Amino acid sequence: MRRLVRNAAFRIARRDLLRFLEDHQEDLLVIFREEIQKLDNRVEEEKAFIDIHMVPLGEEILHAVLNTLKRFLREC
C-alpha cells in the first residue's frame, strides 16, 4: 500500500518538480559550480590525474549534487 501511495504521489508531483527544476536551473547551476569548486579545492592536484579512483570520485560528485539541492532548497 505504501508503495502505491508513494508512486501515485510521484506521478502527481513529477510535472511540478520538472517545472520547478526548469524554472530554477540557472540558480542550481550557480550553486553546483560552487560545490564542484569546493570539491576541486579538496582534491590534491597530484591525485587528480594519477590513479583516479572512480567510486570515491563519483561519491564526491554525488555529494556535491546533493549539497547543491539541499542548499538551494534552504536558500529559497
C-alpha positions in Angstrom: 0.0 0.0 0.0 2.8 2.4 0.9 4.4 1.8 -2.5 1.2 2.6 -4.3 0.7 5.8 -2.4 4.3 6.8 -3.0 4.2 6.0 -6.7 0.9 7.9 -7.1 2.3 10.9 -5.3 5.3 10.9 -7.5 3.2 10.7 -10.7 1.2 13.7 -9.4 4.3 15.8 -8.4 6.6 14.8 -11.3 5.4 17.6 -13.7 5.6 20.2 -10.9 9.1 19.1 -9.9 10.2 19.2 -13.6 8.7 22.7 -14.0 10.4 23.7 -10.7 13.8 22.5 -11.9 13.4 24.2 -15.3 12.4 27.5 -13.6 15.4 27.3 -11.3 18.0 25.7 -13.4 20.4 28.7 -13.5 20.3 29.1 -9.7 21.0 25.4 -9.3 24.0 25.6 -11.8 25.5 28.5 -9.8 25.3 26.6 -6.6 26.6 23.4 -8.3 29.6 25.2 -9.7 30.4 26.5 -6.2 30.1 22.9 -4.7 32.3 21.5 -7.5 34.8 24.2 -6.8 34.9 23.1 -3.2 35.5 19.6 -4.4 38.3 20.7 -6.6 39.9 22.6 -3.7 39.8 19.4 -1.6 41.3 17.1 -4.2 45.1 17.3 -4.4 46.4 18.1 -7.9 48.7 15.1 -8.0 45.9 12.7 -7.1 43.5 14.2 -9.6 45.4 12.9 -12.6 47.3 9.9 -11.2 45.5 6.8 -10.0 41.9 8.1 -10.2 39.5 6.0 -8.1 36.2 6.3 -9.8 34.0 5.2 -7.0 35.2 7.8 -4.4 35.2 10.4 -7.2 31.6 9.5 -8.1 30.6 9.7 -4.4 32.2 13.1 -4.1 30.4 14.3 -7.2 27.1 12.9 -5.9 27.7 14.7 -2.5 28.2 17.9 -4.5 24.9 17.4 -6.3 23.0 16.6 -3.1 24.6 19.6 -1.4 23.5 21.8 -4.3 19.9 20.6 -4.0 19.9 21.0 -0.2 21.5 24.4 -0.3 19.1 25.6 -3.0 16.1 24.4 -1.0 17.3 26.0 2.2 18.1 29.4 0.5 14.9 29.7 -1.4 
